[in-house]
Amino acid sequence: MAGRFEGKVIVVTGGARGIGEAIVRRAVAEGARAVVADQGSPEEPIARTRYVVCDITDRAAVEALFGSIETEEGGVDILVNNAGIQRVGLTETFDPVAWDLVIQTHLMGMYHCSATAISSMRTRGGGSIVSIASVAGLIAIPGRGPYSAAKAAMMSLARVMAVEVADLGIRVNCVAPGMARTALVEQGITDGSIDLAAMASEIPLGRLATTEEIAGTVLFLASDDAGYITGQTIVVDGGWTILGMHDRPDWLTSRPRSADG
């Protein structure tokens, strides 16, 4: 599929690491020029990629970012709203400042970037916006109130935008990953809010996703291969959210457990 994004400009927020970095690396390999908006620096800068320090919760900073893209790259064809943070706590005792920061980063960041990108895509005759949601917006994961609320809202906002901009030739979709070995998940493993072994046992495919697997789905939605898909959320979770029976007896498993578990 080399050349699938030839001549395209892709903007990836939070693209200096994790899923965002995997998206950028693959898009560039397929012909795109990339702009990464992040508050961190990449460990290994990717060719044909311009890195911009940007706080996506600041509308003026976002507008300055897209202004520079108009000047340097000529506009944007693909926007991936990937930047995110995580804070964990029970609703009753959650720090309101931390709660608001999570909402601002995920939901308001998506809003600021998407609203600004639409103007550029309008002049280019179309485009694609893909936002990284989460299965946390579909199922209840204790301790992640603002994260779950923001991700659910992002999926709803994507549907609204998809209808609003369809006649401009702009498609809007989401990808809802399950557990992937990202910095946020590593943070959860470190702080004890994620039990890796227990988590893997809840996933029918028996493992966490790679960042490349998530990137592949994102770039499918961004590409002309998904030209008739808009307003949708694709769940990429190894079957986690469809598993209805836990701790199944051996006779209901394709590979019986050993005596020692």
Summary of the structure (lengths in Angstrom):
residues: 261
radius of gyration: 18.8
end to end distance: 42.7
largest distance: 64.8
contacts: 854
relative contact order: 0.13
helix: 46%
strand: 16%
